[in-house]
Amino acid sequence: MKRFPGRALLAAMLLLLGLPAGAASLPDVPGHAVASAHPLATRAGLKVLERGGNAFDAAVAVTAALAVVEPYGSGLGGGGFYLLHRAGDGKDFFVDARETAPGAATGDMYLDRDGKPVPSLSRDGPLAAGIPGTPAALEHITQLFGRNSLAENLAPAVRLATEGFPVDAKLAARIAASAHRFSEAAEAVFLPDGGLPVAGDRLVQNDLGGTLMTIAEHGSEGFYRGELAERLQGGVFRDGGIWSLADLARYRVKEREPVRIDYRGYRITTAPLPSAGGITLAQIFGMLDALKWPSGDDTAARHELVEAMRRAYRDRAVYLGDSDFVDVPVGRLMSQEYANTLAAGIGRMATPSETMEIAGLQENRAKGENTTHFSIIDDDGNRVAATLSINTWFGSGYMPAETGVILNNEMDDFATAPLVPNAYGLVHTEANAVQPHKRPLSSMTPTFVDGPRGVFITGTPGGSRIITMVLLSVLAHTNGLNVEQAVAAPRFHHQFLPDRISFEPEALTAEQRTKLRARGHELEPSSRRFGNMQAIHWDTRRNRLEAASDPRGIGDAKVVRPRSSP
Ligand code: GLY
């Protein structure tokens, strides 16, 4: 049963009211598409779409399938953000399923007796885990936006968990790199015969299948209350964590107003706090407008982009945190007036970050390839961009016994101590300090772009670099690149500190490197390519649908066109 007016009905209603048809004037979508980081998750999403589910049902199916087949990137023990567009009424929704700090969390819980930070405490083991949000999101999205039952949406993941699936080379490598951090239950799952699995081995996860079936039967209550909650909390508590049953029982997703940015005829809809993504993007686009970017050759264009990134990431460090707990001057940070002021400080030479009014910062390094993103559009034009995470690969490495659920280490995204870099080299201040029930600041930035080229749905994992990768993909789209080019384009990044441009080797020519150095930039080629973008482009002018999965990963993007179309 359809719960919302279809586009034709909406158009008729708007016409009767004498209002412009807006979204209703778009052509019919020429099919549907799913792009995700794993072929089996893409297949799960397509199956749900082809059996009558909508994009929101498919998002639930893809989320759950990724928890099984890409367990190092996201899962039931983590959280994330879903950006939804409901075609029936043209509304956008942002579902914040970010983890929360346990009620017993304190600002100094990751310091030793001498007040020194102990990074392993916020990265390894159950003390590093926030209260997961993904199980609540599965139910919330199915109930409020989907057509299917939760059980129907979780069925493909249950099968993948209980029947098993072939380990791919990436999963085998991630298990090998993380095995030393695994708790006993995690070892039993991922090293089933005591040794490392190799590509092609079958991985069965019966406990995870059982947890998924419990959620399918009892909804999110089945996870946050009762026997399963007791197993999760009991394990965490026994092994040094601080979760209480009340922390699990009180977890709720939050619907928030997405950030909207207008840039040269394009409307960018993206992530609000507790993601830093939207505000940071708004600041960068504001500076680009102020600079009439690009104001010179390729090198000048890159220099200006880097200087805009530097300034926005500096403000991220100083001002951003969970706005339910701290006052963030969002209006001022996103205003064009403020962007003009920041842009006025951008000259021909690089501005050393150490001269930018934030003292005592430590050296740090950008990294991060964890997390996951997927994009979906259905035949009605409903869309989803979702970025989900358990933070670093396999999160905390901790799995409470008999749950099959790897817990996140998202507590490391807080300022575990002021100005001390987290796993991504990001520094934070008081705004992002640990507080009970607060959500840690994130970089996850699921994004829609609407404009003269139609609809672009984008996002990527990649820690602190997520925001600049999304920025580059939006610029690629607005500059006319097709979706495959936008996803494949070489990447560069600056995050205020460390004060250097990290870049994929193909991103800067030898000449550009020389010229950027002459402008005072330090350059650091990245040893590995970064990101794993999953994007969809619905070109409404030619009415064509295209999707692309990042060539850096093993994902799969599939477009299914209506039978009648060529
Ligand atoms: N845990 C990565 C992020 O949320 O930015």
Residues whose N, C-alpha, C, O or C-beta is under 5 A from the ligand:
A	BS01	LIG	S389 N391 L441 S442 S443 M444 G463
